[in-house]
Amino acid sequence: MSGVELAGLVLAVLPLVISALEDYNDGLDPVKAFVKWENYLPQYIRKLRNQHVHYEQTLRLLLAPITTEYELAEMIAEPHGHHWKDAAMAKKLMYKLDESYDAYHQTIKDIEKIMTTIAEKLDLDRASTVSRNDLEAMLLANGQPKPSQKFEFRKRVKFSMNKKKVKRLLEELDECNKELERFTEKSEKHTPEYYTAPWAMLSAALAKLHTARTFISSVETSILKLVAEGQ
């Protein structure tokens, strides 16, 4: 997978893992929950949710200069959609990050590895038609709900990982997110003006076009009103 496609897969699977852990936590017997987790599980879920927000915000900043507003909104809303698999989009990101691209790609792989490690301990369905990536198989089998909806699981979720390992993985995820943020900040400072300018010009042109259409529509409405009054 390209760096862009892998980033999208991680963005898509994070809400699934969070929902699965919430479902698991809701079904735990209070006594067993205390014995196994000492009431830390809700805290870990909250931290994972915060990491999801951090990751999404970083991707927004990273992709904004190489996408239109519409493309970016669609990519965030559909993290497993076609834009993430677009070869042209992957090349744009490579040019933008330049010498930082390999380090960025490795960090995304590290995040994928962390999420795979957690997902392996979740008793969730996998799509049998996909074998190249466990996260992708899990995502396809459990669907992708709308932003305002939650994942629904056909059976009670089980999770076989101890709290020390979950804590360590969350710390690793936090460090990876911070690395991505640093790469993004550096790319903003060093991205050549000739590369970002066309996208800024395109966005400005689209904004002007929208304003012009609104003005024309307003004039047409006024003319039709005058004609109607004259009759």
N, C-alpha and C positions, 0 to 999 in steps of 0.2 A: 504493500500500500504506500501511496505517496504521503508526504507529511501532512497535507491538507486532509486527505481522506481519513487517515488515522486519527487526526485531531477531531474530525466530525464524529467518528465512531465512539471515541471516548466521551464526547459531549452528549451523545445519544444514550449511552449506557449508564452514565452517572445517575440520572433520575430513576432508572430501572432498579439499580442496586439500592438506592436510598429507599424507594418504595418497598422493596423486598425486605429490607432490614426493619422498616417500620411495621410491616405486616408480621414479621417474626416477633418483634418486641410486643406487639399488641396481643399475640397469642400465648405469651409466656405466663406460666404460673408465677405469681408474685414471690413465692418462697424460692422456687428454682431460679428466678431472675436475680434474686439477691445473692444466692449461693454462687452462681456462675459469674455474674457480672457486677455484683456489689453496687447495683444501680448506676453503673457507668455507661450502659448501652445507650440510653437516651442522649447522653452527652456526646458520645461518639457519633451518633446519627446526626446530631446538630452540627458537629464539626465537619462531617462529610458534606452536609448541605452547604455549609459556608465555603468549603473548597470548590464545590460545584459553581457557586456564584462567582468566586474569584477566577476560576478557569474560564467561564463564559465571558466575563468582563475583559479579561486579557485577550481572548480571541477576537472580541469586538474591536478592540484597539488595534490589534495586529492586522485584521482584514479590512478595516474601514478604508485605508488609502488605496486598496487594489480592487474594491468593489463599488458598485452603485448602492445607494441607500436601499433600493428594492432587493438587490441580490443579498445584501448583508442580512436584512430582515428575514428573507426566505431561508437563508442558511441557518440562522439561529432557531427559527421556528421548525425547520426540518433538518436536523443535524445528520440524518442519514440519507438526505436527498441528493439529487443529481449534481448540484453545484460543487459539493465536496469531492465528487469523483471526476470532475472536469480537469483534463490534462492542462488546459490553458491556465486554470486557476492555480494549479500546482506550480507551473513555471513562474507565474507572477509572484508567488510567495518566495520562490527560490531567488529571484532577482531582488526582491525587497530585502530579504535577510542577508543575502550575499554570503560573506564568509561565516556568518553565524548560523547558516541553515543547518549544517550537519549537527551542531550542538543542539539546536532547537529540535531537530528530528529525533535525536537520541533521547532528549528529555520527554518528548511525547511517547516514545517507546517505553520509557521508564514508567510513565503514568499508566500506559496500557497494561504493563506487567503488574503493577499494583492492583489495578481494577480486576485483572484476570485472577490474581491470587485470592482476592476477596470473593469473586464470583464463583470460583471453584468450590468454595465451601457453602455456597447457597444451593439448596435443592430446588433449582428452577428448571423448567423445560428448555430443551435445546432443539433447534431445527435440524433434522437429520440430513437435509439437503446441503447444508453448509458445513464444511470440515476445516477450512483454512484458518478460521478464527473463532475461538470459543465465545468471545463477547458478541460477535456478529450473529452466531447461531442462537445465543440466548435472546438477543434483541429481536430477531425475526420470529422466534417462537412465541414471544410474549407481547408482540405488537408494539405500536407507538401511539399512545393516546394524545389527544389534543392538549395544548398547554394548560387548560383549565381543568383537565381530568386527571385521574390517577390510574396507574396500572392495576389491573385486576388479575389475580392469580387463581388458577383452577383448583389448587390444593394448598394446604397450609405450608407456609415456608419454613424450612429448617436451615439452621446455620451452625456449622461445626468449626468454630474458630475461637481460641481463647482471647481474653481481653488484652493480654500483653502484646500479642501479635497484632491485634487490631490497632492498638495504640501506636505501635511502631510503624505500621503501614500508613497511618494518618499523618504521622510526623514526616515520613518520606514524601507523601503526597504534598504536604505543605511546602517542603523545600523545593520540589519540582515546580510547583506553581510560582514560587518566588523567582526561580530561574527563568521561567517563561516570561514573567513580567519584566525581568532585567533585559532579556533579549529584545522584547518589544520596545522598551524605552530606548535602547541603543539603536535599534533600526529606525526609530522615528528621528533620531538626531543625525543619522548618517545616510538616510535615504536621499538620493540625488533629487533636486528640484525638477529636473527634466522628466523623472519617472512619475512623480506624484502629480505634477501639473496637469497632465491630460485628464486624470480622474477628477481633479478639482474643477477643471473647465467643463467637463461633461455634467457634473452635478449642478454647477451654476447655470449651464445652458438649459438643463431640464427644469430647474426652478423658474427661470425666466419664461420658458414655454408654458409652464403651468399658470404663471401670472397672466400671460398674454391670453390664454384660453379663457381664464376667469373673466378678464376684462371684456373680451369679445362676447362671451355669453351674457354678460351684464348689459352690454350695448344692444344686443339682439332683443333681450327682454324688454328694454326701454322702448325700442322702436315698435315692437309688436303691441305694447301697451298704448302708445300714441296712436297707432293705426286703428286699434280697437275703439279708442275714445273718439276718433274722428268720424268713425262710421256711426 
